[in-house]
């Protein structure tokens, strides 16, 4: 007597196996990403007020005006950039979340100088110093973070030729960021 190589299964067994396989795939698709721990976001207005309260203007008679790009998300390392204006001067402040469970998100506020402002200061200084430099245009690769020792590379082009300019932060006092630059 010969036996068939394949046994015929009961149709209900196939259905049970199929339902189990589909359910397993659905669980894998839904649960593939772990949930990111989250606190309560800080609204744009709350963040702006927090920054204004954290820094003092150079002139006590002036008021700081802060304009953030949006809310600060309450996730680990959540980041929001804001522009702080004091009279005719402005500087950026980067808020980075350090504690998602704290009411104010336990953030670090770091001032920075916008790349275009660093570039403009370099161009203006080079032209004012003379030396035959005309038609000076400078571009910087990124913003200059307000931490002593932070560096930035900029490209300067003029009628005299092209050069690389190295920029380094020398002092930070609140929102005041001093830096030096020199040709590479």
Secondary structure, DSSP 8 states (H G I E B T S, - for coil): ----SS----HHHHHHHHHHHHHHHHHHHHHSS--------B-HHHHHHHHHHH---SSTTS--EEEESS-B--STT-EEEEEEEETTEEEEEEEEES-TTSTT--EEEEEEE-HHHHHHHHHHHHHHH-TT--S-EEEESS-EESSTT-EEEEEEEETTEEEEEEEEEEEEETTEEEEEEEE-
